[in-house]
Amino acid sequence: HIFKLEQAEYEAEDINWSHIPFVDNQEVLDLLCMRKMNILALVDEESKFPRGSDSTLLQKLTSTHGKNALYVKPKPLSNTFGVQHFAGAVSYITEGFLDKNRDTFSKDLIRLLHASKLPLVHQFFKTDFDEMGFKIPPTVAMQFRSSLDDMMEALRGCEPFFVRCIKPNMLMQPTIFDRRLVLKQLRYSGMMETVKIRIIGYPVRMPFASFAKRYWILYSKNLDSGSQDLNKHTVAQIIKRIKVFDGKDWQVGRTKIFIKEEQFESLEILRGRIVSSMATKIQKRILLWLTRVRLKRRRAAAVVFQRAWRTIKQRRWFLKIRAGFMRLQALWRGHWQLQRYRKLRRCATELQPIIRGYLVRRRVHTMVLSLIKLQSHARRLSAKRKVGKLRLELELAREAQRREEMERREAAEAAARALMDEAQRREEDERIRNLKLQMEAEERERQERERSVQREVEEERLQAEQEKESQRIAEERRHIAEERRRVEEIEELER
């Protein structure tokens, strides 16, 4: 089938080629199952007769196909016949042929298994259950013919690919290679004919568009692989322009180009060299562009760094000068304040006993007022906390009483409302949870109010101290003014 497809493709593409001889198995297939009165058909026919036996089957096969060169006649007093296959003659013993072909299974036993309730039994005997309606159950030959027809239909409808598995030895051991066994497998599997056809023919075949799309870099730069003018003559001109092929190494069909394996490898090597050269040029351009971009970035960074360094340098010089002036100002102000302090100290020394006594009395009075206010706030907060706890306990007691009443009612109700009661209980739990969350929120709010009260008390204390300080300063100023006035009066009296 594969060899015929290979040669049919050459004929469809109008390729100049010589017919490649190969061993055709069509005659063997005709003998086995294709023609009328084939071996499988005769086996099925003999299986239908009640008095059919293996000896009558052998006689019928010999009388029908005795003149066929591929049929090996049985010897006298022997129940063996043969068929000349591609790999050689194969002998078949007719003993038990009909029984194996019928593959009978008692209908009573099938009905018994069909009445079973086990799904595993139905799964095992599904095919037998499907065949219960047939008057004549299908034989093994019929099933083989059906599967063969399905396989051939699948082969005709798609492009087949095969993977051949070769046994290196019959001992099933590693590192042992039997050349005769491998050569025999290659010959019997048709690999030699396949290799021969591949060597004589053109193993590489590509549509025109695929060929132009892959190898456009080897010829004209203006050729479009998707153009409608890409025909047989255009591809032939392209091949001649590449100068890699000889006249016998390639042929152009109607829609494809056919190339030898060696020339295809040379073409791939040439394309790889050009692609590598182009990639090197692209890399060079990209590296050059990246280097320029990096240089521009570094230059801009250097300018920014220089500007920042100059700014830092000028700022350091400015800060140094400002620090000098600040030290000079501090020295002058310190000298001036020292002189002022010495003058004020003499006056303040006389006023300190009076002012200290007044301040102590004022501070004690303020502290007493603050303590009284703080006690009132603390008592108020404690009372609020107790009231909140009492409210919570009262609410919990009411909730507990309410829950007990509901449970009494639920105990009296029917089982049909069990789901509704569960929903109500969940709702009550949610309410209690929300109530607890609300109480926690109130507790946090209470704590927040306590903190705010403490802050207010602290602010009032600070305000009172500021007022005392301002009053003390005002008193000091007043006493200083009075001292100055007395000093001036004394000076006037002295003058």
C-alpha positions in Angstrom: 0.0 0.0 0.0 2.8 2.4 0.9 4.8 1.6 -2.3 1.8 2.2 -4.5 1.1 5.5 -2.8 4.7 6.5 -3.5 4.5 5.8 -7.2 1.0 7.2 -7.5 2.3 10.6 -6.2 5.0 10.6 -8.8 2.4 9.9 -11.6 0.1 12.6 -10.2 2.9 15.2 -10.2 4.1 14.2 -13.8 7.5 13.3 -12.6 9.9 11.6 -15.1 10.7 8.3 -13.3 11.4 4.7 -14.1 9.1 2.1 -12.6 10.6 0.7 -9.4 10.0 -3.0 -9.1 8.9 -4.3 -5.7 7.3 -7.5 -4.3 3.5 -6.9 -4.3 1.5 -8.8 -1.7 -1.8 -8.2 -3.6 -2.0 -11.8 -4.9 -1.5 -13.1 -1.3 -4.2 -10.8 -0.1 -6.5 -11.9 -2.9 -5.9 -15.6 -2.0 -6.6 -15.0 1.7 -9.5 -12.6 1.8 -10.0 -10.4 -1.3 -11.3 -12.5 -4.2 -14.4 -14.6 -4.2 -14.0 -18.1 -2.7 -10.9 -17.0 -0.8 -9.6 -19.0 2.1 -11.4 -17.0 4.8 -14.7 -17.2 2.8 -14.3 -21.0 2.5 -13.6 -21.3 6.2 -16.8 -19.3 7.0 -18.8 -21.3 4.5 -17.6 -24.6 5.9 -18.3 -23.4 9.5 -22.0 -22.9 8.6 -22.5 -26.6 7.6 -23.5 -28.8 10.5 -21.5 -31.7 9.1 -18.5 -29.6 8.2 -15.2 -30.8 9.5 -11.5 -30.0 9.2 -10.9 -32.6 6.5 -13.7 -31.4 4.3 -12.4 -27.9 4.7 -8.9 -29.0 3.6 -10.4 -30.8 0.6 -12.5 -27.8 -0.4 -9.4 -25.5 -0.1 -7.3 -27.8 -2.3 -10.0 -28.2 -4.9 -10.6 -24.5 -5.1 -7.0 -23.1 -5.0 -4.9 -26.1 -5.9 -3.9 -24.5 -9.2 -2.8 -21.2 -7.5 1.0 -20.9 -7.4 0.8 -19.3 -3.9 -1.1 -22.2 -2.4 1.0 -25.1 -1.1 -1.0 -28.3 -1.5 -1.1 -30.7 1.5 0.8 -33.9 1.4 -1.1 -37.3 1.4 -2.5 -38.2 4.8 -1.7 -34.8 6.1 -4.0 -32.1 7.5 -1.6 -29.2 6.7 -1.7 -26.7 3.8 0.6 -23.7 3.1 0.5 -20.2 1.7 3.5 -18.6 0.0 3.8 -15.2 1.8 6.2 -12.3 1.3 8.5 -13.7 4.0 8.3 -17.3 2.8 6.0 -20.3 2.9 3.8 -20.6 6.1 2.1 -23.9 7.0 -1.3 -24.0 8.6 -2.7 -27.1 10.5 -6.5 -27.4 9.9 -7.1 -29.3 13.1 -9.5 -27.3 15.2 -10.0 -24.6 12.4 -13.7 -24.7 12.3 -14.2 -24.8 16.1 -11.9 -21.8 16.6 -13.6 -20.0 13.7 -17.1 -20.5 15.1 -16.1 -19.3 18.6 -19.5 -20.5 19.8 -20.9 -19.4 23.1 -24.1 -20.9 24.5 -27.1 -18.6 24.0 -28.6 -19.9 27.3 -25.4 -18.9 29.1 -25.5 -15.5 27.3 -29.1 -14.9 28.5 -28.1 -15.9 32.0 -25.2 -13.5 32.1 -27.4 -10.8 30.5 -29.8 -11.2 33.4 -27.0 -10.5 35.9 -27.2 -7.2 37.8 -23.4 -6.8 38.1 -22.1 -4.0 35.8 -18.7 -5.8 35.6 -20.4 -8.8 33.9 -22.1 -6.5 31.4 -18.8 -4.8 30.7 -17.0 -8.1 30.0 -19.7 -9.6 27.7 -20.9 -6.4 26.0 -20.0 -7.7 22.5 -21.8 -11.0 23.1 -24.9 -9.1 24.4 -24.9 -7.0 21.2 -24.8 -10.1 19.1 -27.8 -11.7 20.8 -30.2 -10.5 18.2 -28.3 -12.0 15.2 -29.5 -15.4 14.0 -25.9 -16.3 12.9 -23.2 -15.0 15.2 -20.2 -13.5 13.6 -17.2 -15.8 13.2 -13.5 -15.1 13.8 -12.9 -14.8 10.1 -15.7 -12.3 9.7 -14.4 -10.2 12.6 -10.8 -10.3 11.1 -12.2 -9.2 7.7 -14.1 -6.4 9.3 -11.1 -5.1 11.2 -9.0 -5.4 8.0 -11.5 -3.4 6.0 -11.5 -0.7 8.7 -7.7 -0.5 8.7 -7.5 -0.2 4.9 -10.2 2.5 4.9 -8.2 4.4 7.5 -5.0 4.0 5.5 -6.7 5.3 2.3 -8.1 8.3 4.2 -4.9 9.6 5.8 -1.1 9.8 5.3 0.4 6.8 7.1 3.6 6.9 9.1 5.2 3.8 10.6 7.8 3.0 13.2 9.5 -0.3 12.7 10.7 -2.1 15.9 13.6 -4.5 15.3 14.7 -7.2 17.8 18.5 -7.2 18.1 18.5 -10.8 19.5 16.1 -13.6 20.5 17.6 -13.9 24.0 16.1 -10.6 25.1 19.5 -9.4 26.5 21.5 -6.2 26.1 24.8 -5.7 24.2 24.0 -8.6 21.8 23.4 -7.9 18.1 22.4 -10.8 15.8 23.1 -9.6 12.2 21.2 -12.4 10.5 18.2 -11.9 12.7 18.1 -8.1 12.1 18.7 -8.6 8.3 15.9 -11.1 8.1 13.5 -8.8 10.0 14.4 -5.9 7.6 13.8 -8.1 4.5 10.5 -9.5 5.8 9.1 -6.2 6.9 9.8 -4.6 3.5 12.3 -2.1 4.8 14.8 -3.0 2.0 12.3 -2.2 -0.7 11.4 1.0 1.1 15.0 2.1 1.3 15.5 1.2 -2.3 12.5 3.3 -3.4 13.8 6.2 -1.3 17.3 6.0 -2.9 16.0 5.7 -6.4 13.2 8.2 -6.0 13.0 11.7 -4.4 12.5 11.4 -0.6 12.2 15.2 0.0 9.1 16.8 -1.6 7.9 20.3 -0.8 5.0 22.5 -2.1 6.1 25.6 -4.0 5.0 28.0 -1.4 6.8 26.1 1.4 10.0 25.9 -0.7 9.9 29.6 -1.5 9.1 30.6 2.1 12.0 28.5 3.5 14.7 29.3 0.8 13.9 32.8 -0.3 17.1 34.1 1.2 19.1 32.0 -1.3 17.8 33.8 -4.4 16.0 37.0 -5.4 15.1 39.4 -2.6 11.8 40.6 -4.2 10.2 37.2 -4.5 7.0 36.8 -2.5 6.3 33.2 -1.2 2.5 33.9 -1.2 2.4 35.3 -4.7 -0.1 33.7 -7.2 2.7 33.7 -10.0 4.7 31.1 -8.1 4.4 28.3 -10.6 6.5 25.5 -12.0 8.7 27.7 -14.2 9.4 30.2 -11.4 10.6 27.4 -9.0 12.7 25.9 -11.8 14.4 29.3 -12.3 15.0 29.6 -8.6 16.7 26.1 -8.5 19.0 27.0 -11.4 19.9 30.4 -9.7 20.9 28.6 -6.5 23.5 26.5 -8.4 23.5 23.7 -5.9 21.6 21.0 -7.8 22.5 19.0 -10.9 19.8 18.2 -13.5 19.2 14.7 -12.1 19.0 15.7 -8.5 15.6 17.5 -8.6 12.4 17.6 -10.5 9.5 20.0 -10.5 6.0 18.6 -10.4 2.6 20.3 -10.8 2.4 21.5 -7.2 5.6 20.2 -5.5 9.3 20.1 -6.0 11.1 16.8 -5.5 14.7 16.7 -4.3 17.3 14.1 -3.4 18.4 13.6 0.2 22.0 14.7 -0.3 21.1 17.8 -2.2 18.5 18.7 0.4 21.2 18.5 3.1 23.5 20.7 1.0 20.7 23.2 0.6 20.0 23.2 4.4 23.8 23.7 5.0 23.9 26.7 2.6 20.7 28.2 4.1 22.2 27.7 7.6 25.3 29.6 6.6 23.4 32.5 5.2 21.0 32.6 8.2 24.0 32.6 10.5 25.7 35.4 8.6 22.5 37.5 8.7 22.1 36.8 12.4 25.7 37.9 13.0 25.0 41.2 11.2 21.8 41.7 13.1 23.6 41.1 16.4 26.3 43.5 15.4 23.8 46.3 14.6 21.9 45.6 17.8 25.1 45.6 20.0 26.1 48.8 18.3 22.7 50.4 19.1 22.8 49.1 22.7 26.3 50.5 23.2 25.2 53.9 21.9 22.2 53.9 24.2 24.3 52.9 27.1 26.9 55.6 26.3 24.1 58.3 26.1 22.7 57.1 29.4 26.1 57.2 31.1 26.8 60.7 29.7 23.5 61.9 31.0 24.2 60.3 34.3 27.6 62.0 34.4 26.0 65.4 33.8 23.5 64.8 36.5 26.2 63.6 38.9 28.4 66.7 38.1 25.4 69.0 38.7 24.6 67.3 42.0 28.3 67.4 43.1 28.6 71.1 42.4 25.4 71.8 44.2 26.6 69.8 47.2 30.0 71.6 47.1 28.4 75.1 47.0 25.9 74.1 49.8 28.8 72.9 52.0 30.6 76.3 51.5 27.4 78.2 52.3 26.7 76.1 55.4 30.2 76.6 56.6 29.9 80.4 56.3 26.4 80.4 57.9 27.8 78.3 60.8 30.5 81.0 61.3 28.0 83.8 61.4 25.8 81.8 63.7 28.7 81.3 66.1 29.5 85.0 66.0 25.9 85.9 66.7 25.8 83.4 69.5 28.9 84.9 71.2 27.5 88.4 70.9 24.0 87.4 72.2 25.6 85.4 75.0 27.6 88.4 76.1 24.6 90.7 75.9 22.4 88.2 77.8 25.0 87.6 80.4 25.1 91.4 81.2 21.3 91.5 81.3 21.2 88.3 83.4 23.6 89.9 86.0 21.3 92.9 86.3 18.2 90.9 86.6 19.7 88.5 89.1 20.2 91.1 91.6 16.6 92.2 91.3 15.3 88.6 91.2 17.2 87.6 94.4 15.1 89.9 96.4 11.8 88.8 94.9 12.4 85.0 95.0 11.2 84.4 98.6 7.9 86.2 98.0 7.3 84.6 94.6 8.2 81.1 95.7 5.8 81.3 98.6 3.0 82.6 96.3 3.8 79.9 93.7 3.7 77.1 96.2 0.4 78.1 97.5 -1.0 78.5 94.0 0.4 75.1 92.9 -1.1 73.4 95.9 -4.5 75.0 95.2 -4.4 73.9 91.5 -3.4 70.4 92.4 -6.2 70.1 94.8 -8.7 71.2 92.2 -7.2 68.8 89.6 -7.4 65.9 92.0 -11.0 66.7 92.8 -11.9 66.8 89.1 -9.9 63.6 88.4 -11.8 61.8 91.2 -15.1 63.0 89.9 -14.3 61.7 86.4 -13.0 58.4 87.7 -16.1 57.9 89.8 -18.3 58.7 86.8 -16.4 56.2 84.6 -16.6 53.5 87.2 -20.4 54.1 87.6 -20.8 53.9 83.8 -18.8 50.7 83.7 -21.0 49.2 86.4 -24.2 50.3 84.7 -22.9 48.8 81.4 -22.1 45.5 83.1 -25.5 45.5 84.8 -27.2 46.2 81.4 -25.2 43.4 79.8 -26.2 40.9 82.5 -29.8 42.0 82.3 -29.7 41.6 78.5 -28.1 38.2 78.8 -30.6 37.1 81.4 -33.4 38.2 79.1 -31.8 36.5 76.2 -31.4 33.3 78.3 -35.0 33.5 79.5 -36.1 34.1 75.9 -34.1 31.1 74.7 -35.5 28.9 77.4 -39.1 29.8 76.3 -38.2 29.2 72.7 -36.7 25.8 73.6 -39.9 24.9 75.4 -41.9 25.8 72.4 -39.5 24.0 70.0 -39.8 20.8 72.2 -43.6 20.9 71.7 -43.5 21.4 68.0 -43.4 18.6 65.4 -40.3 17.2 63.6 -41.3 19.0 60.4 -40.2 22.4 61.8 -36.8 21.1 63.0 -34.9 23.0 60.2 -36.8 26.2 61.0 -35.9 25.9 64.7 -32.3 25.4 63.8 -32.3 28.5 61.7 -33.9 30.5 64.5 -31.4 29.2 67.0 -28.6 30.3 64.7 -30.2 33.7 64.3 -30.4 34.0 68.1 -26.7 33.0 68.4 -25.9 35.6 65.8 -27.8 38.3 67.8 -25.9 37.4 71.0 -22.7 37.5 69.1 -23.6 40.9 67.6 -24.6 42.0 71.1 -21.3 40.9 72.5 -19.5 42.7 69.7 -21.6 45.8 70.4 -20.7 45.6 74.1 -17.0 45.2 73.2 -17.4 48.2 70.9 -18.9 50.1 73.8 -16.1 49.0 76.1 -13.6 50.2 73.6 -15.5 53.5 73.3 -15.5 53.8 77.1 -11.8 53.2 77.2 -11.4 55.8 74.5 -13.5 58.3 76.5 -11.3 57.6 79.6 -8.2 58.2 77.6 -9.8 61.4 76.2 -10.8 62.5 79.8 -7.2 61.9 80.9 -5.9 63.9 78.0 -8.4 66.7 78.9 -7.2 66.6 82.5 -3.6 66.7 81.4 -4.4 69.6 79.0 -6.1 71.4 81.9 -3.2 70.8 84.2 -0.8 72.0 81.5 -3.0 75.0 80.9 -3.2 75.8 84.6 0.6 75.5 84.8 0.9 77.8 81.8 -1.5 80.3 83.5 0.5 80.1 86.7 3.7 80.6 84.8 2.3 83.6 83.0 1.0 85.0 86.2 4.4 84.4 87.8 6.1 86.2 84.9 3.6 89.1 85.2 4.2 89.3 88.9 8.0 89.3 88.3 7.6 92.0 85.8 5.4 94.0 88.1 7.9 93.6 91.0 10.8 94.5 88.7 8.9 97.6 87.6 8.3 98.6 91.2 11.9 98.0 92.0 12.9 100.2 89.1 10.5 102.9 90.3 11.9 102.7 93.8 15.5 102.8 92.5 14.6 105.8 90.3 13.0 107.6 93.3 16.1 106.9 95.4 18.3 108.3 92.7 16.1 111.4 92.4 16.3 111.8 96.2 20.0 111.4 96.1 20.3 114.0 93.3 
